[in-house]
């Protein structure tokens, strides 16, 4: 949840929906280039193969359409800022379901095409304020789509890391939403105003308890690019390695975020 007195960031429903579809289609197009040998490659997600990770993404995106099959809950009880902390609780069930889906749908292109079509058709005209039930609780349709940008952006990077030479574009709006959710999640996890975290061009947040900066150059500053930030927040890159490789610039005694990262449970 956001720090006391701060409202959660608002996300444009139409742009978020379009971003999810665009990134999903980027992944689909990249997967079309992979043969069975490359689909069987291991990923950095335990014992998941590329095929199983791809199936997981189809399942994650398809869950949006399936959520509309159920009666509308009375109210939303979680926001995208809660997602990082709760998603890990269901990791084993999610992994089992992804493996079953991969086995049941050997034609990934057909699965992705059907999933994208279903998402487009089922969400067409549905307001973003519509409350839906998800695996981790009830949220708005827009909120659910925002969490799908996390799944898509993080796992796009996982797929590219698993397959040498695989290039998957990032939809700008999907990357922006994922970056902002992680930045706001950090600010909620470590409320305060002593440290400014900059992820240009998408997000700037203040966090960490201590003397609040009011004017001029902040005494504690962290700055990095969006993809490095996503990797740090998702646990794909350590703080120490990011600093050593100059992927992060950090200055000030409260600019060490290593104790707060990663954000994904």
C-alpha positions in Angstrom: 0.0 0.0 0.0 1.1 3.6 -0.6 2.6 5.6 2.3 0.1 7.3 4.6 -1.3 10.4 3.0 -0.3 9.4 -0.6 -2.7 8.2 -3.2 -1.8 5.2 -5.4 -0.7 6.2 -8.9 -3.4 6.2 -11.4 -3.1 4.2 -14.6 -4.9 4.9 -17.8 -7.1 1.9 -18.5 -7.0 2.0 -22.3 -3.3 2.6 -22.5 -2.5 -0.2 -20.0 -4.7 -2.7 -21.9 -3.0 -1.8 -25.1 0.4 -2.1 -23.5 -0.4 -5.6 -22.2 -1.6 -6.7 -25.7 1.4 -5.1 -27.4 4.0 -6.8 -25.1 2.2 -10.1 -25.3 2.3 -9.9 -29.1 6.1 -9.0 -29.0 6.7 -12.2 -27.0 4.5 -14.3 -29.4 6.4 -13.0 -32.4 9.8 -13.8 -30.8 8.6 -17.3 -29.9 7.7 -18.0 -33.5 11.4 -18.0 -34.3 12.3 -20.7 -31.8 12.7 -24.4 -32.7 12.1 -27.3 -30.3 15.7 -27.3 -29.2 15.6 -23.7 -28.0 12.2 -24.1 -26.5 13.7 -26.9 -24.4 16.5 -24.7 -23.0 16.6 -24.0 -19.3 15.7 -20.6 -17.8 17.0 -18.9 -14.7 13.7 -19.8 -13.0 14.6 -23.0 -11.3 13.8 -26.0 -13.6 11.4 -24.1 -16.0 12.2 -24.5 -19.7 11.6 -21.8 -22.2 8.5 -23.5 -23.3 7.1 -23.7 -19.8 7.9 -20.0 -19.2 6.2 -19.1 -22.4 3.1 -21.1 -21.3 3.2 -19.3 -18.0 3.0 -16.0 -19.7 0.0 -17.1 -21.8 -1.7 -18.3 -18.5 -0.9 -15.0 -16.8 -2.4 -12.9 -19.6 -5.3 -15.3 -20.1 -6.2 -14.9 -16.5 -7.5 -11.4 -17.2 -10.2 -12.7 -19.5 -11.0 -15.6 -17.2 -11.5 -13.2 -14.3 -14.5 -11.8 -16.1 -16.3 -15.2 -15.9 -17.1 -14.6 -12.2 -19.5 -12.4 -10.4 -18.0 -9.0 -9.5 -16.7 -8.9 -5.9 -18.1 -6.3 -3.6 -14.8 -4.4 -3.4 -11.1 -4.5 -4.3 -8.8 -5.6 -1.5 -5.4 -5.2 -3.2 -3.7 -2.8 -5.5 -0.7 -3.3 -7.8 1.6 -2.1 -5.0 0.6 -5.3 -3.0 1.5 -7.6 -5.9 5.2 -8.0 -5.4 4.7 -9.1 -1.8 2.0 -11.7 -2.4 2.7 -13.3 -5.8 5.4 -15.6 -4.4 2.9 -17.3 -2.1 1.4 -19.1 -5.1 4.6 -20.0 -6.9 4.3 -23.8 -6.7 0.7 -23.8 -7.9 1.6 -21.4 -10.7 4.5 -23.6 -11.8 2.4 -26.7 -11.8 -0.3 -25.0 -13.9 2.2 -23.7 -16.4 3.7 -27.1 -16.9 0.3 -28.6 -17.5 -0.6 -25.8 -20.0 2.7 -26.3 -21.8 2.1 -30.1 -22.1 -1.5 -29.5 -23.3 -0.6 -26.9 -25.9 2.4 -27.9 -27.9 1.5 -25.2 -30.5 2.5 -22.1 -28.6 1.7 -19.8 -31.5 -1.9 -21.1 -31.5 -2.1 -20.7 -27.7 -0.8 -17.1 -27.9 -3.1 -16.2 -30.8 -6.1 -17.5 -29.0 -5.2 -15.9 -25.7 -4.6 -12.5 -27.3 -7.9 -12.7 -29.2 -9.8 -13.7 -26.1 -8.3 -10.8 -24.0 -9.1 -8.3 -26.8 -12.7 -9.5 -27.2 -13.6 -10.1 -23.5 -12.2 -6.8 -22.2 -13.5 -4.7 -25.0 -15.8 -2.0 -23.5 -15.4 -3.3 -19.9 -14.6 -0.3 -17.6 -11.3 -0.3 -15.8 -13.1 0.1 -12.5 -14.8 -3.3 -12.8 -13.7 -5.4 -9.8 -12.3 -8.8 -10.6 -11.2 -11.8 -8.5 -7.6 -13.0 -9.0 -5.5 -15.6 -7.5 -4.2 -13.1 -4.9 -7.4 -11.2 -4.2 -9.9 -8.8 -5.7 -8.7 -5.8 -7.7 -9.9 -3.5 -10.5 -9.6 -4.6 -14.1 -7.1 -1.8 -14.6 -5.1 -2.9 -11.6 -5.0 -6.5 -12.8 -3.7 -5.3 -16.2 -1.0 -3.3 -14.5 0.2 -6.5 -12.7 0.3 -8.2 -16.1 2.9 -5.6 -17.2 5.0 -6.9 -14.4 4.7 -10.5 -15.5 5.3 -9.6 -19.1 8.3 -7.3 -18.7 10.1 -9.4 -16.1 9.6 -12.6 -18.0 10.4 -11.0 -21.4 13.8 -10.4 -19.8 13.9 -14.0 -18.5 13.2 -15.4 -22.0 15.9 -13.2 -23.6 18.4 -14.3 -21.0 17.6 -18.0 -21.6 17.9 -18.0 -25.4 21.2 -16.7 -26.9 20.5 -14.1 -29.6 16.8 -13.8 -28.8 15.7 -10.2 -29.0 12.3 -9.2 -27.8 11.2 -5.5 -28.0 9.7 -3.8 -24.9 6.5 -1.9 -25.4 7.2 1.6 -23.9 4.0 1.8 -22.0 4.4 -1.7 -20.6 7.9 -1.0 -19.4 6.8 2.3 -18.0 4.0 0.8 -16.0 6.2 -2.0 -14.6 9.0 0.5 -13.7 6.5 2.7 -11.9 4.9 -0.1 -9.9 8.2 -1.2 -8.6 9.3 2.3 -7.8 6.1 3.0 -5.9 6.3 -0.4 -4.2 9.8 0.6 -2.9 8.4 3.9 -1.6 5.6 2.1 0.2 8.0 -0.5 1.6 10.4 2.1 2.9 8.4 5.3 3.5 10.3 8.5 4.0 11.9 11.4 2.1 15.7 11.1 2.6 16.5 9.3 -0.6 15.5 10.1 -4.1 15.3 7.2 -6.6 15.3 8.2 -10.2 14.5 5.9 -13.1 14.3 8.2 -16.1 12.3 8.7 -18.0 9.5 6.9 -16.1 9.7 7.4 -12.4 11.1 9.4 -9.5 10.2 8.5 -5.9 11.3 9.5 -2.5 11.8 6.9 0.2 13.8 5.8 3.3 13.3 7.3 6.7 15.6 10.2 7.7 16.0 13.9 7.1 13.6 15.0 4.4 15.0 16.8 1.4 13.2 20.1 0.6 15.3 22.0 -2.0 18.4 21.8 -4.1 20.2 18.5 -4.9 19.1 15.7 -2.6 21.8 14.4 -0.3 21.0 10.7 -1.2 20.3 9.8 -4.8 20.0 6.6 -6.7 19.7 6.6 -10.4 19.4 3.8 -12.9 17.7 2.8 -16.2 14.3 1.1 -16.3 15.5 -2.4 -17.3 18.2 -2.4 -14.6 15.6 -1.3 -12.1 13.2 -4.1 -13.1 16.0 -6.6 -12.8 16.9 -5.3 -9.3 13.3 -5.3 -8.2 12.6 -8.8 -9.5 15.8 -10.3 -8.1 17.5 -10.9 -11.4 20.4 -8.6 -10.6 22.0 -8.0 -7.2 22.6 -4.5 -5.9 26.4 -5.3 -5.5 26.7 -6.4 -9.1 24.7 -3.4 -10.4 27.0 -1.0 -8.5 30.2 -2.8 -9.6 29.1 -2.8 -13.2 28.1 0.9 -13.0 24.5 0.1 -13.8 23.4 2.1 -10.8 24.7 5.4 -9.6 24.2 5.9 -5.8 25.5 8.7 -3.6 24.8 9.5 0.0 24.8 7.4 3.2 21.2 6.4 2.7 21.6 5.5 -1.0 22.3 1.8 -0.4 19.1 -0.1 -1.2 20.5 -3.6 -0.9 18.5 -4.3 2.2 15.2 -3.4 0.5 15.7 -5.4 -2.7 14.5 -7.5 -4.4 10.8 -6.5 -4.1 9.2 -9.6 -5.6 8.5 -12.2 -3.0 
